[in-house]
Amino acid sequence: GDKSFFAIQDVNVGSGGFENLRLSALPSISISGTVRFELASGQPKPKVRLDLLPDSGSLAWDEGGDSFTISNVIPRKYRIVTFAEPVYVRSMKFQGRDVLGQEIELTAPTDQLEIVFADDFGRLEGTITDADGKPLAASVLLERDGVQQMVLQSENNGRFAMPKIPPGHYTAWAIAADPRIAGYTEPNRDSGTPVDVPPRGSA
């Protein structure tokens, strides 16, 4: 028929070679899902880009751009990468569980992927100082769940402002230039500052 068949197996090949590899070809699958927009600004919904990583399948959207199908997908683990300017991904659920930033295993056809976009960004402002309390020009690093989200260089007086941050809980570090290595200091992982950025508000 019109189905493709694939066999994929990760292997580690040592100096002694590799033997007795068995591959079982499985039919390709399709996954379907929906996107939903919760736009506080009232702006028209933007165009969405959606990819499987590693790259696989062929993406098709419905006429309204609210649902999609990825056909001819190789059964394996994937990370779903999606974005749409000027909004952010508020949530991504697969079969009812949160999978934002995680891998999912696709082994059978499914229509249970739901992605929600929002634009209720918050704002983070502050000042960087040295150990004596004097303003210091440096970079601000924001992380969430151990993943770097953004980096911003402050002004010479140490002031910084990040205007568009998805609301949530972050940890912030200051990273100062180090002339001894022509680079930047590594942040002290024990000295991060917890930051809660509210929806449509400022921290």
MOPEWO-V542009 format. One record per residue. N is the residue number from 1. SS is DSSP state (a for helix, b for strand, c for the rest). Layout:
n & ss
N & SS
N & SS
This chain:
n & ss
1 & c
2 & c
3 & c
4 & c
5 & b
6 & b
7 & c
8 & c
9 & c
10 & c
11 & c
12 & c
13 & c
14 & b
15 & c
16 & c
17 & b
18 & c
19 & c
20 & c
21 & c
22 & c
23 & c
24 & c
25 & c
26 & b
27 & b
28 & c
29 & b
30 & b
31 & b
32 & b
33 & b
34 & b
35 & b
36 & b
37 & b
38 & b
39 & c
40 & c
41 & c
42 & c
43 & c
44 & c
45 & c
46 & c
47 & c
48 & c
49 & b
50 & b
51 & b
52 & b
53 & b
54 & c
55 & c
56 & c
57 & c
58 & b
59 & b
60 & b
61 & b
62 & c
63 & c
64 & c
65 & c
66 & c
67 & b
68 & b
69 & b
70 & b
71 & b
72 & b
73 & b
74 & c
75 & c
76 & b
77 & b
78 & b
79 & b
80 & b
81 & b
82 & b
83 & b
84 & c
85 & c
86 & c
87 & c
88 & b
89 & b
90 & b
91 & b
92 & b
93 & b
94 & b
95 & c
96 & c
97 & b
98 & b
99 & c
100 & c
101 & c
102 & c
103 & b
104 & b
105 & b
106 & b
107 & c
108 & c
109 & c
110 & b
111 & b
112 & b
113 & b
114 & b
115 & b
116 & b
117 & b
118 & b
119 & c
120 & c
121 & c
122 & b
123 & b
124 & b
125 & b
126 & b
127 & b
128 & c
129 & b
130 & c
131 & c
132 & c
133 & c
134 & c
135 & b
136 & c
137 & c
138 & c
139 & b
140 & b
141 & b
142 & b
143 & b
144 & b
145 & c
146 & c
147 & b
148 & b
149 & b
150 & b
151 & b
152 & b
153 & b
154 & c
155 & c
156 & c
157 & c
158 & c
159 & b
160 & b
161 & b
162 & b
163 & b
164 & b
165 & b
166 & c
167 & c
168 & b
169 & b
170 & b
171 & b
172 & b
173 & b
174 & b
175 & b
176 & c
177 & b
178 & b
179 & c
180 & c
181 & c
182 & c
183 & b
184 & b
185 & c
186 & c
187 & c
188 & c
189 & c
190 & c
191 & c
192 & c
193 & b
194 & b
195 & b
196 & b
197 & b
198 & c
199 & c
200 & c
201 & c
202 & b
203 & c
